[in-house]
């Protein structure tokens, strides 16, 4: 965190981190640029460091966002903090070539950040989405970040 010039948690992070680190579900609602993304990602990194998952055996964390721009923003934040932790992230969204995205899955990743929209399904990712959803364990933790508009 020192390498990213992170100084202290924002109010939303101060609320979400303790709850999520207790393996409890949480819905975080706050305005844009309030720190919601890291409110969910930092506990995720702690979890990944503790479980020491081998990404070649499959994903440990699945992040869904509604549009490509938000997927890209989440990945940018994840990459800032994941390199020093040796946590790998992969990004998936409609409109991009399917081949390189499939190679990301084959390479192995701890975290997949993806859209789940009609365009992704139109590109032929439905079998992969069904496989992912079927593999999600019933005992899971759900962290939701939502933007509050004025």
C-alpha positions in Angstrom: 0.0 0.0 0.0 2.9 2.3 0.6 4.0 2.0 -3.1 0.6 3.4 -4.2 0.7 6.4 -1.9 -2.3 5.1 0.0 -2.5 7.2 3.2 -5.7 6.2 5.1 -9.0 4.5 4.5 -12.0 6.5 3.3 -15.2 6.4 5.4 -16.7 3.7 3.2 -13.5 1.6 3.4 -13.5 2.0 7.2 -17.0 0.7 7.3 -16.6 -2.2 4.8 -13.2 -3.6 5.7 -14.1 -4.8 9.2 -17.4 -6.4 8.1 -16.0 -8.1 5.0 -12.9 -9.4 6.9 -15.3 -11.2 9.2 -16.6 -13.1 6.1 -19.9 -11.3 6.2 -21.8 -10.1 3.2 -22.1 -6.3 2.6 -23.6 -3.8 0.3 -21.6 -0.6 0.1 -23.5 2.5 -1.2 -21.6 5.7 -1.7 -20.9 8.4 -4.2 -18.4 8.2 -7.0 -14.7 8.4 -6.0 -15.5 7.5 -2.4 -13.3 4.4 -2.3 -16.0 1.7 -2.8 -13.8 -0.4 -5.2 -10.9 -0.7 -2.7 -13.5 -1.2 0.0 -14.2 -4.6 -1.7 -10.8 -5.3 -3.2 -8.5 -5.0 -0.2 -10.4 -7.7 1.9 -10.3 -9.8 -1.3 -6.6 -9.5 -1.4 -6.3 -10.5 2.3 -8.5 -13.6 1.6 -6.4 -14.6 -1.4 -3.2 -14.2 0.5 -4.6 -16.4 3.3 -6.0 -19.2 1.1 -3.0 -19.2 -1.3 -5.1 -20.4 -4.1 -3.4 -21.8 -7.2 -4.9 -19.8 -10.1 -4.2 -22.7 -12.4 -7.0 -24.6 -10.6 -9.5 -21.9 -11.3 -10.7 -18.5 -10.1 -11.1 -17.6 -6.5 -12.8 -14.2 -6.9 -15.3 -13.2 -9.5 -16.2 -9.5 -9.9 -19.1 -8.5 -12.1 -19.7 -4.9 -13.3 -22.5 -3.6 -15.5 -20.3 -2.0 -18.2 -16.9 -2.1 -19.7 -15.8 1.2 -18.4 -16.4 0.1 -14.8 -14.7 -3.2 -15.4 -11.6 -1.3 -16.6 -11.7 1.0 -13.6 -11.9 -1.9 -11.2 -9.0 -3.6 -13.0 -6.9 -0.5 -12.8 -7.4 -0.4 -9.0 -6.8 -4.1 -8.7 -3.6 -3.9 -10.6 -2.2 -1.1 -8.4 -2.5 -3.3 -5.4 -2.1 -6.8 -6.7 1.4 -6.8 -8.1 3.2 -6.7 -4.8 0.8 -9.5 -3.5 1.4 -11.7 -6.5 -2.3 -11.8 -7.2 -3.3 -12.0 -10.9 -6.3 -10.3 -12.4 -7.9 -10.8 -15.7 -10.5 -8.6 -17.4 -13.4 -9.8 -19.6 -16.0 -7.8 -21.5 -18.0 -7.8 -24.7 -16.7 -6.0 -27.8 -13.1 -7.3 -27.4 -11.7 -10.3 -29.2 -12.7 -13.6 -27.7 -9.4 -15.4 -28.3 -7.1 -13.2 -26.1 -9.7 -13.2 -23.3 -9.9 -17.0 -23.4 -6.1 -17.1 -23.1 -6.3 -15.0 -19.9 -8.5 -17.7 -18.4 -6.1 -20.5 -19.6 -3.1 -18.5 -18.1 -4.8 -18.6 -14.8 -6.0 -15.7 -12.7 -7.0 -15.3 -9.0 -9.5 -12.6 -9.9 -11.8 -12.2 -12.9 -13.4 -8.9 -13.5 -16.1 -9.1 -16.1 -19.3 -7.6 -17.5 -22.3 -9.9 -17.6 -24.3 -8.4 -20.5 -26.0 -9.3 -23.7 -23.0 -8.4 -25.7 -20.8 -10.9 -23.8 -23.5 -13.6 -24.4 -23.7 -12.6 -28.1 -20.0 -13.2 -28.5 -20.4 -16.8 -27.4 -19.3 -16.7 -23.8 -22.4 -18.3 -22.5 -20.8 -21.8 -21.9 -18.0 -20.2 -19.9 -20.4 -18.1 -17.9 -22.6 -21.1 -17.1 -19.5 -23.1 -16.1 -18.3 -20.3 -13.8 -21.8 -19.8 -12.2 -22.1 -23.6 -11.7 -18.7 -23.7 -9.9 -19.5 -20.9 -7.4 -19.6 -22.6 -4.0 -22.8 -22.2 -2.0 -20.7 -21.0 0.9 -19.5 -17.7 -0.5 -19.1 -14.1 0.5 -20.8 -11.4 -1.5 -19.6 -7.8 -1.5 -21.6 -5.3 -3.5 -20.6 -1.8 -4.3 -23.3 0.6 -5.6 -23.1 4.2 -6.7 -25.4 6.6 -4.9 -26.5 9.5 -7.1 -27.8 12.8 -5.9 
